[in-house]
Amino acid sequence: MTMQLAQLRWPIILLQKGSDDLLRIESLTDWCEQTAMLGVLQDSVIIDYDASSYLITAESTSSLPQLQRTYAQLTLEQLNQSVQRYASQNGHCCTAKFSANNIKQIFDTVQYLEQI
């Protein structure tokens, strides 16, 4: 089932293919501004605020990607590991102790890490 960005529950987190970077994007309006310089996003994954994961299957000329809901949804444990790697690459210590209990904590932590 193909999805459009506008159909997602915002905010979202972008997990770039081949990178430990996480990018929290607050709204559809912010999408173009925050992703314009990232290069090719095909095969990257988007997590929405409902904890649903979507694969970017193609990029269009309108700068809005085509999305496909992933068959195997990312688990909270997998998201915790992504946040741990992201925090670690940004110089935070003791990241192995991080363990969010829900998707809101994942989003709040990514937002915190982006601000410091």
C-alpha distance (Angstrom), angle and dihedral (degrees) to the residues before:
residue distance angle dihedral
M1 . . .
T2 3.79 . .
M3 3.79 116.5 .
Q4 3.77 134.5 -167.2
L5 3.79 124.6 -137.0
A6 3.79 90.8 -116.1
Q7 3.81 89.9 62.5
L8 3.80 94.6 60.0
R9 3.79 125.5 97.6
W10 3.81 105.0 -109.6
P11 2.98 141.7 -102.6
I12 3.80 100.4 52.2
I13 3.80 136.0 -171.8
L14 3.79 120.2 -136.5
L15 3.82 116.2 -147.6
Q16 3.78 104.6 -164.7
K17 3.78 117.6 -141.8
G18 3.79 111.8 -106.6
S19 3.79 93.8 10.9
D20 3.79 139.1 89.6
D21 3.81 89.9 -143.4
L22 3.79 117.7 120.4
L23 3.78 121.9 -163.1
R24 3.79 122.4 -164.9
I25 3.80 111.2 -152.6
E26 3.78 117.4 -167.8
S27 3.81 102.6 -159.8
L28 3.76 146.4 -2.5
T29 3.80 87.6 -100.7
D30 3.82 89.5 59.9
W31 3.83 93.7 48.5
C32 3.82 97.9 84.0
E33 3.79 94.2 41.9
Q34 3.80 95.6 48.5
T35 3.81 99.0 40.2
A36 3.82 101.7 38.3
M37 3.82 94.7 96.6
L38 3.81 98.1 39.9
G39 3.79 97.2 88.0
V40 3.79 122.8 -144.1
L41 3.79 112.0 7.0
Q42 3.80 97.8 179.2
D43 3.82 110.7 131.8
S44 3.82 91.6 19.7
V45 3.81 117.4 125.4
I46 3.80 130.6 -123.6
I47 3.80 122.2 -156.3
D48 3.79 115.6 -161.6
Y49 3.81 128.3 -156.4
D50 3.81 90.4 -94.2
A51 3.85 87.2 61.2
S52 3.80 91.4 -112.5
S53 3.79 116.1 144.2
Y54 3.80 125.8 -142.5
L55 3.77 131.2 -171.8
I56 3.80 117.8 -137.4
T57 3.79 99.3 -127.3
A58 3.79 99.5 176.9
E59 3.76 140.8 -2.7
S60 3.76 119.3 -131.0
T61 3.76 131.8 -152.6
S62 3.81 89.6 -106.4
S63 3.84 89.7 67.3
L64 3.78 89.8 -116.9
P65 3.79 113.1 114.2
Q66 3.76 129.2 -138.2
L67 3.79 112.2 -116.0
Q68 3.77 134.0 -155.5
R69 3.79 120.4 -165.3
T70 3.79 105.6 -118.8
Y71 3.78 116.6 -114.4
A72 3.78 92.6 -137.1
Q73 3.79 108.4 45.7
L74 3.79 118.0 -144.2
T75 3.78 112.4 -102.8
L76 3.79 124.9 -132.4
E77 3.81 87.5 -109.4
Q78 3.82 91.4 55.5
L79 3.81 90.2 48.6
N80 3.81 90.2 49.0
Q81 3.81 89.0 53.2
S82 3.81 91.1 50.1
V83 3.81 90.7 51.5
Q84 3.82 90.6 47.4
R85 3.82 91.4 53.0
Y86 3.81 91.8 45.6
A87 3.81 92.3 50.0
S88 3.79 92.0 45.8
Q89 3.81 94.3 51.3
N90 3.79 87.7 51.9
G91 3.80 92.2 56.6
H92 3.79 102.2 -98.0
C93 3.79 116.8 142.8
C94 3.80 129.9 -145.4
T95 3.80 91.2 32.3
A96 3.81 91.5 148.2
K97 3.80 87.5 71.3
F98 3.80 92.1 60.0
S99 3.78 113.3 107.9
A100 3.79 122.5 160.1
N101 3.79 117.9 -156.2
N102 3.80 96.7 -154.1
I103 3.79 143.7 10.4
K104 3.81 93.1 -94.9
Q105 3.81 89.8 60.9
I106 3.82 89.6 50.2
F107 3.81 91.3 53.0
D108 3.81 93.0 43.6
T109 3.81 91.5 50.4
V110 3.80 93.6 49.8
Q111 3.80 89.2 49.2
Y112 3.81 90.7 50.1
L113 3.81 92.3 48.5
E114 3.81 91.0 50.8
Q115 3.80 91.7 52.8
I116 3.80 98.7 52.2
